[in-house]
């Protein structure tokens, strides 16, 4: 009897061990599993190669480490050069679909995220030229096109991943659809999905579009607090946190905060300096208390405290270092908020940081990525 019970115990342990190892063997995790605070996940970037764009996938372990798993053709072409944008790669809120831009072929690709990898669902025209940034809310996707005069264009995302263009959703930028593009950097829905926001680097403007039943109205333009508004993210309620590159002037970049709602656009904290160079990409911690900005010209990440009223304060100008000459651009947080990843444009690396409860960052190392990679999303 004791021998039988011992054998039964060993058999149970073996089954449990296999169950725990299966996700690691497959190299991917389900979106539901990735929601667990201690579970693994994945990080995604695109190669942006002119001869054929691909999504590079990295398995994220529970301790934040990354391991290259596979690359998947997008069915479109990259631009072969930097996009100067935030949001080139995004995940649907539930993590079951991945959206990427194909800036060289004026297309957007949709992938299903499954246990056995990525599955291409659709490739659709972007509604303009040179798509550089994406945003998603409910079942609606909007694309920011930087080529030509520039525009935004909306799509309904069907259950099977097919993109269906929304009639009447294409809207111009601040130039009204004439002349050269004002060099937009990012598009994003507000947290409630009622607004779309676009930053314009060349004009120092921030465009706000009211969205009704998925259709964006014409833009209302507002002056940025500082020069060269770039990346941004929404914090609590209607607080908008925007980086300001100040044209790359050494040690001049800053971050501003605004209260943005229907009919409201108010500066809360005007141009709080990073003391670094070329602040560009912005992310917000999961609890909404901290903002992080990459300083492309300084090889650093600055951290800010975000107060309940939207006021921001610089915590640490060099909260994270990505290396001299690394040119950090895109950032992404793991869905559990414990790890921050920063893509180095010239070092061709991803720097890995642990996010502590007090907002400080601890370096966990770097990994190499394909040269020219852009965009970053994480589970």
ABEGO torsion letter per residue (X at the ends): XAAAAAAAAAAAAAAAAAAAAAAAAAGBBBAAAAABAABBBBBBBBAGBAAEBBBBBBBBBAAGBBBBABBBBAGBBBAGBBAGBBGABBBBAAGABBBBBBAAAGBBBBBBBBAAEBBBABBBBAGBBGBABBBBBEABBBBBBABEAEBBBBBBBBAAGBBBBBBGABBBBAAGGBEBBAGBABBBBBAAGABBBBBBAAAGBBBBBBBBGGBBBBBBBBBBABBGBBBBBBBBEABBBBBBAGGGBBGABBBBBBBBBBGBBBBABBGBBAGBBGBABBBBBAAGABBBBBBAAAGBBBBBBBBAAGBBBBABABABBAEBGAGBBBBBBBAAGABBBBBBAAAGBBBBBBBBAAGBBBBAEBBBBBBGBBEBBBX
